[in-house]
Amino acid sequence: MSNVRPPKQSTEADIEALEKICERLYGFGLDVSLEWVDGFLTALVAGRRIVQPAEWLPAMFGEDFERAYGDPTEVATAMEALTGRWNILANQLDPESLMDEPDAMRLTPLMITYDDAARAEVVAAGQITADEAEDLLQTGAGWCDGFQAAMEAFPDDWPEPDVDSEEGRWYDDCLTRVLALSLPKAELAAYVAEAYPGEELTRDQLIDDACFGVQDLRLY
């Protein structure tokens, strides 16, 4: 019988606090979403070292965070929300728990669910074209963009894998499953056809595969 405790989860209040940060930053010109922020934090936790807030905060938001939050009390509240989510992710990606139950899904990403109606609403508002909506407004795409942004901010923590080695190919496969979520529709179809011959994966299945990829990367 397993002694692994269920992973912690963010509460609705936790999520609302993160959404408020995104809304506040948007007012100062920085267009970040809840899922982008969560993807960025997820990559930080899944990486090879602990990155301190003093490093990742400016990498995540640039100077806009300081512009948006000038009051020390507000800064503390915002940081409590961000580090709180970091702690939740660290619990979900706890290496010992992952090793004890390698087939269990522990990671619960914060993603925006898009359907045809939601995409049509954005297109009708004139923000993007219908073709762009098909690629950009896919559940998990923004989360993946945040993950990639963290990788690009800390490239030494995410070296290019040596695909000539078995370990390197495994690492590359895990990373590919994560990054597939931001592929344009045509490229994604080609990826699925190659990686899963004869199968038709739903978006939810691709997201699950990406989450397992993150868990494997954490162990790597």
N, C-alpha and C positions, 0 to 999 in steps of 0.2 A: 504494500500500500504506500503510495507516494506521500511524502511529508511536505511537498512543495505547496506553498500558499498561493491562492489565486492572485493574479496581478492586480495592483491598484488601478483605479479608474478616475479620470477627471470628472468632477461634478458639473452640473449645469452652471452653477455659479462660477466655477473655474473657467469654463469655456466662455461665458459671458465676459469675464474679466479680460481674457485674451482678445475677444472680438472688439472690446472697447479700445484696446491698444491699437489695433489695426485701424479703427475708425478715426482715432485721434491722429495717427500718423498720416492717414489719407488727407486730413485737413491741412497738413503741412507739406503735401506734395509727394508723399511716398506711398505708392500703390502696392500694399502687401495685404494678403488675405490670411485668414485663420489657418487654412491648410498649408500655405506657403511657410508660415512661421513654424508650424508643427513639423513640416518636412525638414526645415533647417535644424531644429532642435534634435530631431531624430538622428540626423547624420552626425551631429556632435556626439550624441550618446553612443552611437554605433561605431565610432572611430576608435583609433588605437590608443588614444590618451584622453585624459580629462582636460577639456578646454575651459578655462576659467571665464566667468562673465565679463571680466575686464577685457578679454580678448574677443569673445564672440559677440558682445553687444554692438560695438562699432562695426564689426564685420557684417552683422545682420542688418543694421539700420543706418549706418553711416552717421552723419551729423544730425539727421532728422530727429533722432530720439532726444538729444539735448535741446533741440529747438522746440519740440513738442512738450517736453517735460522740464520746466524750469523750477518748479516748487519741489523741495526735498521730500515732502510728504507724498506727493504724487509720484515721484521717482521711486520711492520705496514701495508704493502700492503696485506700480507696474512691474517692478523687478520681482516682487513676491509672486505675481501671476506667472511671469516667465520662468523663474527658477522652480516654481511649483510644478509647472508642466515638465520641466527638465527632470525633476525628481520622480514624477510619475513614469516617465519614459525609462529612466534608469532602473526603476523597479520592474517594469515590464520586460526590459532587456537584461535582467540580472543573469550573468553567465551561469551561475550554479543552477538556477532554476531551469534555464534553457538546456543545460546538459542533462539534468535529471529527467526532463520531459521534452526530448527533441522534436516530437511530433505534435506538440501542443501549440496552438496559436496564442501567444501572450500579448503581442503588440496590437494595440487598438489605435490606429491613426485617426486624427481629426480631419475629415474630408468633407467637402461640399458635394452633395448629391445633385447631379444635373440630369434632367430628362429633356425630352423634345420640347415640352412646354416652356421650361426654363430657358433653353437655348433660344427659342423663338421670341421670348420676351426681350432678351438682350439684343437680338438682331433687330427687332422692331424699334428699339430705342435708338438705333443707329450707331451703336457702339462698335460693332464688328459686323462683318459680312456673314452670310449663312455658311459659306465654305470655311471661314475662320472659326466659326462656332463649332463646327464638326470636329476640329482639331484641338482647339483651346479649351472648350467647355466640356471636358470629359472628367468624370470623377477620378480624383487622384493625380491629375495632370499638374495642378498647382502645387500639390504636396511634393511631387517629384521635382518640380522646378526649385522648390525650397531646399530639398535634399542636395540637388546639384549645386545650388548656390553656396552651400556650406562646404562642399567638396572643393569648389573653385576658390573659396576664401582661405582654405587650409590645405593646399595641394600636397604638402609634405606628409600629411596624414592619410592621403589617398593616392599612393604611388601607382603607376601603371603596372598591371600584373604581367608577370612573365608567363605568357601563354604556352611556352615550350615545356613548362613544368606542370605536373598534375595539380599541384597546389595552386599555381597561378591560373590554370583553367577553371578550377573550382571557384576561386575568388571572382574571376571574370564573369562566370555564369551567375553568381549571386548578384553581382552589381548590375548585370544586364537585365535581370528580372525586375530590379527596382527601376532602372532608367527607362524601361519599356513603357511605363505609364505616361510618359510625356511625348511618345512618338506620334507623329501625324498619322491619320487613319490609314493611309496607304502603306506607310512604312511599318505600322503595327501589324497589319494583315500579313505582310511579308515575313515579319519576325515570327509571328505565331505559326505560319505555315512551315517555317524552317525548324523552329524549336519544338513544336508540338505537331508533328506530321499526322494528318488524318483526324485531328481534333479541332473543335470549334470552341474556344474559350469565351466565356462571358466576361464582362468588365469586372464583376465581383470576383471571378476566379483569378483574373490577372492581378487584382489587388491583393488577394490572399497569397498568391505566389510571390509578389513583391514583398509582402510582410515577412514571409518565411525567408526570403532573401536577406532582409535586414537582420533577422535573428541569426542567420548563419554568418553574416558579416560581423556581427557583434562577437561571436565566438572566434572568428578568424583573428 
